[in-house]
Amino acid sequence: MEIPFRSSERASLGVEWELQLVDRETRELASGAVEILEELRPEGAEEHPKAKHELLQSTVEIITGICSTVAEAKADLAGTLAEVVASADRHGRGVMCAGSHPFTRWDSQEISPKERYHQLVERMQWPARRLQIFGVHVHVGVRSPEKVMPIVNALTSYLPHFLALSASSPFWSGCDTGLASARTKVFEAMPTGGLPHQLADWAEFEEYMETLIRARAIESVREVWWDVRPHPDFGTVELRVCDGLPTLDEIGAVAALTQCLVDQFDAQLDRGYTLPVPTEWVVRENKWRAVRYGLDAEIVVDDQGTVQPVREAITALVEELVPTAKRLECEAELRDVLRILEVGASYQRQRAVAAQHGGDLAPVVDSLLAEMRDGLPSAGGPTA
């Protein structure tokens, strides 16, 4: 089975951001995407070019066009976000983002009217129905299919870095889960979600996809929802492991980290290097540690079980990537990774707000709404 890979310009960038719609009075997740997206739809078009339906009617996904720099991607998202926020406000809805809603029950939500979502729920049942979760996906362009699987494999070493930085789902249906990222464990219930299989090259990827389709495990490549995957139609490597991020500042930081890593791997392949393929048990263990402990995780850094605080690993990675970031014009956004380390990831900020209010989670929603409006808070305390 041949899967054409539409090669992209090296290090081109695209971002997808899944937004929550909340009732301003109750602070619960609330349907509204149908009305908002219809209001925003340009006359004569089937849909808005950069604001889309997602599985639930309480979600609007906004996407960028093909961008060259992180600053361009942030500006692109900001323009669409402003449209969505203004329309949502007219419909009595607030807009925020986190990997999960702090207290809304998943079984209270309405599925979007698109047929493919209803087919997904019919086929997958409870695991799909429970997907009241929100993420950020970053696409980086790759010029040839021969490079894709080596880059995907190499990126799995850095999944705990991304997950610890973006973890924003400590609460589920009103309970503190004890995890930094409950979203991750919810999504892993999907049969093709989670860590990618380590495949040597594009031919192995094509063979594996053909096998899944022949076995009727999937209908198309789009149904393979790995934490990092090839996207043949876009000609990209797509990083999907991140929880939903509350601010454009954090979007920019994660996008810069992704763009710099993929570009660095691409350049190393050009120079004839063989990219490292991490041991599977290390990848799995490190992902769990980031899910559980977030920025307090100690990750395994070799096959002998040596560990390092993920904060140290992230700081060292940022410094390593600064020359690449300068060339890609995203040094400021890359250094925002260090701001997240200083201020705290979203799961930490949310827990701090809950603690300030005796465990009440309504103020957590208010803080997420404020962060969407005002950006990443400064050091010294979360937005209350």
Legacy VTK file of the C-alpha trace (Angstrom):
# vtk DataFile Version 3.0
C-alpha trace
ASCII
DATASET POLYDATA
POINTS 384 float
0.000 0.000 0.000
1.564 3.273 -1.105
0.885 6.271 1.139
1.987 9.440 -0.663
3.820 11.904 1.570
3.294 15.478 0.405
6.683 16.843 1.346
6.654 20.253 3.029
9.115 23.063 3.225
11.575 22.286 5.985
10.493 23.509 9.450
7.197 24.995 8.222
4.769 25.165 11.107
1.095 24.586 11.864
-0.756 24.524 15.194
-4.171 23.180 16.253
-5.693 24.412 19.528
-8.815 22.812 21.058
-10.816 25.379 23.043
-13.431 24.822 25.739
-16.744 26.673 25.753
-18.081 27.308 29.263
-21.297 28.766 30.605
-20.386 32.076 32.247
-22.889 31.541 35.054
-22.416 27.892 35.996
-18.827 27.631 34.697
-19.715 24.201 33.315
-18.752 23.086 29.823
-21.632 24.104 27.571
-22.655 23.406 23.984
-22.420 26.320 21.597
-20.040 25.345 18.826
-22.830 24.855 16.266
-24.189 28.374 16.753
-20.781 30.039 17.057
-19.284 28.368 13.998
-22.383 29.112 11.926
-22.173 32.748 12.964
-18.494 32.887 11.974
-18.899 31.001 8.686
-18.088 33.294 5.747
-20.974 33.774 3.341
-20.886 31.138 0.613
-18.381 28.915 2.445
-19.133 25.531 3.983
-17.241 26.424 7.160
-14.820 28.883 8.675
-11.335 28.200 7.253
-9.633 28.232 10.662
-12.339 27.430 13.248
-13.739 23.897 13.250
-15.994 21.446 15.020
-14.490 18.817 17.287
-16.071 15.732 18.888
-18.099 17.675 21.468
-20.383 20.652 20.941
-18.588 22.362 23.822
-15.367 22.491 21.777
-14.112 24.716 18.988
-10.781 23.878 17.373
-8.821 26.710 15.834
-5.982 26.083 13.404
-3.280 28.090 11.697
-2.395 28.195 8.070
1.091 27.133 6.978
3.478 29.396 8.908
7.216 30.024 8.724
7.814 31.227 12.284
6.322 30.696 15.715
5.469 34.395 15.919
3.459 34.061 12.707
1.623 31.010 14.103
0.804 32.843 17.340
-0.533 35.843 15.431
-2.590 33.557 13.203
-4.154 31.834 16.224
-4.736 35.150 17.993
-6.773 36.462 15.070
-9.090 33.453 14.973
-9.296 33.307 18.767
-10.535 36.899 18.864
-13.342 35.990 16.450
-14.333 32.931 18.502
-14.213 34.802 21.823
-16.375 37.640 20.499
-18.990 35.251 19.101
-18.915 33.072 22.215
-19.503 36.135 24.376
-22.589 36.997 22.357
-23.871 33.495 23.121
-23.121 33.687 26.844
-20.061 31.479 26.636
-16.549 31.945 27.908
-13.508 30.491 26.135
-10.628 28.754 27.904
-8.290 25.817 27.489
-6.889 23.036 29.669
-6.474 19.304 29.151
-9.719 18.667 31.037
-12.531 20.688 32.569
-12.174 20.707 36.360
-15.652 19.424 37.214
-18.038 18.915 34.258
-19.049 15.255 33.875
-18.188 13.686 30.545
-21.610 12.012 30.192
-23.349 15.400 30.168
-21.922 16.438 26.806
-23.522 16.491 23.351
-21.710 15.053 20.347
-21.120 17.367 17.378
-23.500 16.901 14.444
-20.858 15.670 11.968
-21.509 12.079 10.927
-17.918 10.931 11.416
-18.077 11.771 15.124
-21.239 9.733 15.602
-19.647 6.844 13.716
-16.602 7.072 15.981
-18.743 6.902 19.120
-20.796 4.028 17.700
-17.663 2.048 16.928
-15.621 2.828 20.047
-18.452 3.315 22.545
-17.371 4.256 26.103
-13.727 5.135 25.358
-14.839 7.610 22.675
-17.859 8.924 24.588
-15.563 9.785 27.480
-13.216 11.973 25.367
-14.034 15.205 27.187
-10.396 16.205 26.750
-8.548 18.993 24.979
-5.113 19.147 23.392
-2.658 21.102 21.289
-1.109 19.611 18.148
2.007 21.017 16.485
2.934 20.169 12.863
6.445 20.715 11.529
7.227 20.295 7.836
9.572 17.560 6.604
10.910 17.438 3.058
10.978 13.689 2.400
9.265 10.530 3.681
12.665 8.908 4.299
13.233 11.308 7.190
9.855 10.980 8.859
10.073 7.765 10.877
13.613 8.449 12.167
12.380 11.859 13.384
9.236 10.346 14.954
11.345 7.751 16.788
13.851 10.341 17.998
11.087 12.657 19.251
9.767 9.967 21.612
12.758 10.649 23.887
11.314 14.110 24.477
7.669 13.222 25.118
8.091 13.608 28.911
9.538 17.087 28.388
6.505 18.191 26.375
4.015 16.468 28.646
5.496 17.904 31.841
5.457 21.426 30.374
1.891 21.183 29.054
0.227 19.063 31.761
-3.039 20.823 32.586
-5.569 18.150 33.581
-5.211 17.403 37.295
-8.993 17.336 37.833
-11.620 15.005 36.366
-15.367 15.276 37.075
-14.733 17.309 40.217
-12.003 15.107 41.698
-8.279 15.670 41.996
-6.846 12.656 40.157
-3.398 12.925 41.726
-2.019 13.135 38.184
-0.547 16.075 36.326
-2.237 14.894 33.103
-5.423 12.853 33.490
-6.157 13.632 29.833
-3.318 11.356 28.791
-4.776 8.327 30.553
-8.254 9.015 29.153
-6.915 9.187 25.611
-4.784 6.053 25.994
-8.040 4.070 26.216
-8.421 4.541 22.459
-6.995 1.495 20.646
-4.761 3.545 18.358
-3.907 6.274 20.875
-0.713 6.623 22.875
2.901 5.911 22.043
3.856 5.290 18.408
5.181 1.954 17.263
8.872 2.112 16.460
9.052 1.637 12.696
12.351 1.837 10.836
11.292 3.678 7.691
8.413 4.830 5.486
8.042 1.395 3.884
7.424 -0.155 7.318
4.908 2.579 8.090
3.047 1.865 4.841
3.079 -1.866 5.546
1.762 -1.377 9.075
-1.035 0.950 7.950
-2.024 -1.514 5.224
-2.223 -4.288 7.796
-4.438 -2.216 10.104
-6.770 -1.290 7.244
-6.929 -4.872 5.966
-7.744 -6.063 9.494
-10.465 -3.358 9.710
-8.821 -1.904 12.804
-8.927 1.500 11.077
-10.449 2.914 7.908
-7.706 5.441 7.190
-4.369 6.686 8.478
-6.213 9.591 10.140
-7.465 7.172 12.807
-3.968 6.469 14.154
-3.778 8.955 17.038
-0.222 8.448 18.251
1.486 10.934 20.576
3.729 11.784 17.637
2.890 10.651 14.120
3.478 11.321 10.446
0.794 13.344 8.685
1.147 12.317 5.012
-1.399 14.809 3.638
0.310 17.795 5.280
3.860 16.524 4.826
4.585 16.966 8.527
5.556 15.297 11.736
2.721 16.006 14.173
3.309 16.202 17.923
0.033 15.351 19.687
1.134 14.513 23.248
0.490 17.945 24.780
-2.435 18.740 27.041
-4.494 21.777 26.149
-2.567 24.963 26.920
-4.331 27.923 28.557
-2.279 30.733 26.986
-0.761 31.769 23.676
2.547 32.184 25.526
2.588 28.466 26.293
1.477 27.602 22.756
4.461 29.546 21.452
6.883 27.848 23.839
5.781 24.345 22.876
5.675 25.204 19.174
9.211 26.612 19.315
10.518 23.545 21.137
8.898 21.276 18.545
10.056 23.257 15.531
13.642 23.454 16.802
13.861 19.738 17.598
12.468 18.613 14.256
14.703 21.033 12.371
17.756 19.859 14.317
16.965 16.215 13.559
16.411 17.091 9.898
19.826 18.765 9.718
21.523 15.819 11.442
20.043 13.445 8.870
21.352 15.709 6.097
24.821 15.368 7.603
24.581 11.572 7.521
23.913 11.004 11.206
21.729 8.156 12.434
19.157 9.478 14.889
18.896 7.637 18.219
15.982 5.271 18.793
15.208 5.160 22.526
14.527 1.871 24.297
10.775 1.212 24.419
10.580 0.596 28.171
12.352 3.906 28.830
9.900 5.804 26.612
6.916 4.181 28.325
8.278 4.713 31.838
9.169 8.346 31.201
5.755 9.131 29.775
4.122 7.689 32.893
6.408 9.710 35.162
5.439 12.923 33.362
1.745 11.984 33.553
2.003 11.388 37.286
4.507 13.966 38.490
4.665 16.605 35.744
7.565 18.997 36.264
8.552 17.143 39.459
9.264 13.933 37.521
12.663 12.305 37.415
13.097 10.739 33.989
15.254 7.815 32.945
18.114 8.968 30.711
19.832 5.692 29.783
19.294 1.931 29.610
20.999 1.469 32.978
18.266 3.359 34.838
20.088 6.633 35.497
17.582 9.383 36.302
17.556 13.165 35.969
14.974 15.749 37.079
12.893 16.636 34.047
13.325 20.321 34.917
17.090 19.937 34.439
16.558 18.045 31.186
14.233 20.751 29.840
16.595 23.574 30.811
19.544 21.821 29.146
17.466 21.170 26.009
16.500 24.838 25.699
20.145 25.899 25.882
21.112 23.253 23.317
18.472 24.509 20.897
19.183 28.245 21.180
21.379 28.355 18.021
18.633 26.594 16.036
16.010 28.926 17.526
18.004 31.990 16.474
18.108 30.711 12.909
14.366 29.940 12.970
13.596 33.316 14.591
11.935 31.806 17.655
14.484 32.362 20.422
12.088 34.485 22.499
9.366 31.838 22.279
11.848 29.056 23.094
12.942 30.921 26.209
9.279 31.086 27.281
9.800 27.406 28.157
11.931 28.673 31.049
9.110 31.043 32.073
6.815 28.028 32.414
9.378 26.366 34.668
9.457 29.523 36.808
5.714 30.185 36.999
4.626 26.538 37.048
2.784 24.388 34.557
-0.992 24.730 34.318
-1.713 21.687 36.516
0.303 23.379 39.305
-1.392 26.743 38.821
-4.848 25.114 38.861
-4.115 23.209 42.079
-2.816 26.399 43.701
-6.071 28.227 42.904
-8.143 25.328 44.252
-6.091 25.303 47.459
-6.581 29.064 47.873
-10.355 28.524 47.726
-10.704 25.545 50.037
-10.945 23.039 47.192
-13.669 24.897 45.294
-13.080 24.317 41.582
-15.243 27.140 40.195
-12.418 29.638 40.811
-10.129 27.327 38.796
-12.384 27.911 35.789
-12.247 31.658 36.448
-8.440 31.507 36.543
-8.326 29.647 33.213
-10.661 32.198 31.629
-8.394 34.979 32.954
-5.239 33.313 31.615
-6.782 32.965 28.161
-7.489 36.704 28.266
-4.302 37.950 29.971
-1.587 35.411 29.108
0.843 33.464 31.238
0.866 34.924 34.762
4.062 36.325 36.193
6.012 34.531 38.912
4.679 35.018 42.413
1.310 33.382 42.200
-1.424 32.033 39.915
-4.213 34.102 38.475
-7.102 33.920 40.930
LINES 1 385
384 0 1 2 3 4 5 6 7 8 9 10 11 12 13 14 15 16 17 18 19 20 21 22 23 24 25 26 27 28 29 30 31 32 33 34 35 36 37 38 39 40 41 42 43 44 45 46 47 48 49 50 51 52 53 54 55 56 57 58 59 60 61 62 63 64 65 66 67 68 69 70 71 72 73 74 75 76 77 78 79 80 81 82 83 84 85 86 87 88 89 90 91 92 93 94 95 96 97 98 99 100 101 102 103 104 105 106 107 108 109 110 111 112 113 114 115 116 117 118 119 120 121 122 123 124 125 126 127 128 129 130 131 132 133 134 135 136 137 138 139 140 141 142 143 144 145 146 147 148 149 150 151 152 153 154 155 156 157 158 159 160 161 162 163 164 165 166 167 168 169 170 171 172 173 174 175 176 177 178 179 180 181 182 183 184 185 186 187 188 189 190 191 192 193 194 195 196 197 198 199 200 201 202 203 204 205 206 207 208 209 210 211 212 213 214 215 216 217 218 219 220 221 222 223 224 225 226 227 228 229 230 231 232 233 234 235 236 237 238 239 240 241 242 243 244 245 246 247 248 249 250 251 252 253 254 255 256 257 258 259 260 261 262 263 264 265 266 267 268 269 270 271 272 273 274 275 276 277 278 279 280 281 282 283 284 285 286 287 288 289 290 291 292 293 294 295 296 297 298 299 300 301 302 303 304 305 306 307 308 309 310 311 312 313 314 315 316 317 318 319 320 321 322 323 324 325 326 327 328 329 330 331 332 333 334 335 336 337 338 339 340 341 342 343 344 345 346 347 348 349 350 351 352 353 354 355 356 357 358 359 360 361 362 363 364 365 366 367 368 369 370 371 372 373 374 375 376 377 378 379 380 381 382 383
